[in-house]
């Protein structure tokens, strides 16, 4: 009987606060993205378009910078891509780490696979 009164109140409080009970990748926090390292499988070559571009440890600008790309025109290997729906941007998982897509240009874009979200 008491539970019947508490659950609706709790649900209403969550809705009023704008909270959700389940996090999904599109709603994940920076902590959920940072440190994510997908499997390194097939790769495609990409040209570095911005010398010294930041290499992050996750597909989010808020994730720590762990390295910098080399000179413009050098090549790197791209293993997969991830579209961050929350911020509507594209990231590539490379040999060096996560790189924001405008900093790279694929040499041959024959379909970079999407990085699988960790289970």
N, C-alpha and C positions, 0 to 999 in steps of 0.2 A: 504494500500500500504506500509506504513512504517512498520507495523507489519509483513508483508511478508519478510522484510529484517532483522528485529530484531530477530525473532524466529530462523531462521537457524544459525545466528551468535551466539546466546545464546546456542543452542544445540552443536555447534562446540566447544565453550568454555568449556562446561561441559565435552565433550569427551576428549578434549586436557588435561584438568585438571585431568582426570581419575575419575571424580565424577559420582555418580549415583543420580537419582532423587527419588528413592524409596528404603527404607531400609527394608530388610527382616531379619528374625531371624539369618540366617547364616552370615549376614553382619552387625549385630547389634553391637553397641559399648558397652563398659563395663557398662555404665550408664543404658543401656537397660536391662542388665542381673541382676545387683545388686538390691537387694530388692524384687526380684521376689519370691513369695510364692504361689506355686500351692495349690490346695485343698488337704486336708488330707483325703484320702479315705481308701481303703484296704491297708494293710501293710504286709510286710514280714520281718522276722528276719534276721539280718546280724551280723556277728562277727566283732568286731573292730580288725583290723590287725596291726594298728600302734597307740600305746598309745599316747595321747596328740595331735593327728592329728587335723589340723585346720578345723573348721566349718565356712564356708563362708556364706554371706547373698545373694549369687547368684552363679550360676554355672560357675564361672570364677575365676581364681587365683587372678585377680586384684580386685575382690570384697572384701570388708572389712571382716576381721576375727571377728566373733561375739562370738565364744566359742571354746572350745577344747574337743575332745572326751576323754572318760575315759580310763581306763587301757586296755591293750590288752587282748583279750579273753572275754570282756564284750559284751553284746548284745544291739542292737539298732533296731528301727523300720524303715524300708525303705518304703516310700509311692509310689515313682515313680522315673523314671530315665530320664535324658536328655543328648543326645549326642550333644556336642558343635561342630558343623561341621567346624566352623572357625579354631578351634585348634585341631580338631580330638581327643577329649577326652570325657570320660563318667563321669557324675556326678549323685549322688543319693540325692533325697530330703528325709531327715530323720526327726525324731522327733526334733533333735537339729538344723537342718538347712541343707545347701548344703555341701556334702562331696565328695571329689575326689575319684573315684572308687577304685584305688589301696589300699586305706586305709580301705576298708571293704571287707568282703567275705560273700556272701549270704549263709544262712544256707540251704535253699531249694530254688533253682532258678526255680520257676514254672511260670516264666513270669512276671517280674516286669513291670507294665504298663508305657508307655511313658508319661511324664508330658506334658499336653497341653499348648501350647504357649498362653499367654493371648490375648484375642480378643480386 
